[in-house]
C-alpha cells in the first residue's frame, strides 16, 4: 500500500510540476519503487522517460544504476555490465564495482 500511495504522489508531482527543480527526484523515487516491485518493464520505460525529460540531471548516474540492477535481476548481464562499467569508470565505488563483477561473472556462465 505504501508503494502505491508513494507512486501516486510522485505521479502527481510529475504531472503537475514537471519543470520543478525536484521533479527529477520524484522520477528517480518512482523508478526505485518500480525496481522494488520487480516491475522491470516499468523500470525500462521510466528510465527512458527520465533520460528524455531530464537529460542534464545530476541524478542520471543513479538512474543508470537502477536500470543496471533491473537488468541484473533479469539476467541481462551484457547490458548491465556495460552500464556498470561506465559508472565505475566515471566514479569508482565499491557497490558498482561489485555489481559489475556479478554482471561479468553472469555473462560468462551459460543459462541454467
C-alpha distance (Angstrom), angle and dihedral (degrees) to the residues before:
residue distance angle dihedral
X1 . . .
X2 3.81 . .
X3 3.80 92.1 .
X4 3.79 91.0 48.8
X5 3.81 92.9 51.4
X6 3.79 92.1 45.0
X7 3.81 90.7 50.3
X8 3.80 90.4 52.6
X9 3.79 90.1 51.3
X10 3.79 93.3 48.8
X11 3.81 90.5 46.0
X12 3.79 89.1 52.6
X13 3.80 92.0 51.5
X14 3.81 91.9 48.6
X15 3.81 93.2 46.2
X16 3.81 97.6 45.0
X17 3.80 102.6 31.5
X18 3.81 107.6 24.0
X19 3.80 92.1 154.0
X20 3.80 96.5 47.4
X21 3.80 114.2 123.9
X22 3.81 89.3 -116.5
X23 3.82 97.4 46.3
X24 3.79 90.4 99.4
X25 3.81 88.8 53.9
X26 3.81 89.3 54.7
X27 3.80 90.8 49.0
X28 3.81 91.5 50.4
X29 3.81 91.9 47.7
X30 3.80 88.9 50.8
X31 3.80 89.5 50.9
X32 3.80 91.6 52.3
X33 3.81 91.4 51.4
X34 3.80 90.1 51.5
X35 3.80 89.2 52.5
X36 3.81 91.4 49.2
X37 3.81 88.9 51.3
X38 3.83 90.6 50.3
X39 3.80 89.3 -120.8
X40 3.78 94.0 149.3
X41 3.80 95.0 166.7
X42 3.79 87.0 53.8
X43 3.81 90.6 49.7
X44 3.81 90.8 53.3
X45 3.80 92.7 47.7
X46 3.81 94.5 44.7
X47 3.82 92.2 47.3
X48 3.81 90.9 52.4
X49 3.79 90.8 47.2
X50 3.81 90.6 49.0
X51 3.82 91.0 52.9
X52 3.80 91.2 51.1
X53 3.80 96.8 45.5
X54 3.81 100.3 35.6
X55 3.83 106.4 28.7
X56 3.81 93.7 154.2
X57 3.80 98.2 41.1
X58 3.80 116.9 134.4
X59 3.82 84.9 -139.2
X60 3.82 92.4 67.0
X61 3.83 93.6 99.3
X62 3.79 90.0 54.3
X63 3.81 90.0 50.8
X64 3.81 89.6 52.5
X65 3.81 88.6 48.9
X66 3.82 92.7 52.9
X67 3.79 90.4 46.4
X68 3.82 90.4 50.5
X69 3.81 90.7 50.6
X70 3.80 89.5 51.5
X71 3.79 90.3 50.8
X72 3.80 90.6 49.4
X73 3.80 89.5 53.0
X74 3.81 88.4 53.6
X75 3.81 91.3 46.8
X76 3.80 91.4 -116.1
X77 3.77 90.1 145.0
X78 3.81 99.2 165.5
X79 3.82 97.2 57.1
X80 3.81 90.7 38.9
X81 3.80 92.8 52.5
X82 3.82 92.1 48.0
X83 3.79 92.5 53.6
X84 3.80 93.4 43.4
X85 3.81 92.6 47.6
X86 3.82 88.8 55.6
X87 3.81 90.9 49.2
X88 3.81 92.8 48.4
X89 3.80 91.8 47.3
X90 3.82 92.3 49.7
X91 3.80 97.5 44.2
X92 3.80 117.0 -1.6
X93 3.78 117.6 -142.6
X94 3.77 134.9 159.1
X95 3.82 97.4 -114.6
X96 3.80 95.0 52.8
X97 3.81 91.3 43.7
X98 3.81 90.0 52.5
X99 3.82 92.5 49.0
X100 3.80 89.5 47.2
X101 3.82 90.2 53.5
X102 3.82 90.0 49.9
X103 3.81 90.7 50.6
X104 3.81 93.3 47.6
X105 3.79 92.3 48.3
X106 3.80 90.6 47.2
X107 3.79 91.0 51.4
X108 3.82 90.0 55.7
X109 3.80 94.8 53.0
X110 3.77 122.7 81.3
X111 3.81 114.8 -121.6
X112 3.81 114.2 -88.4
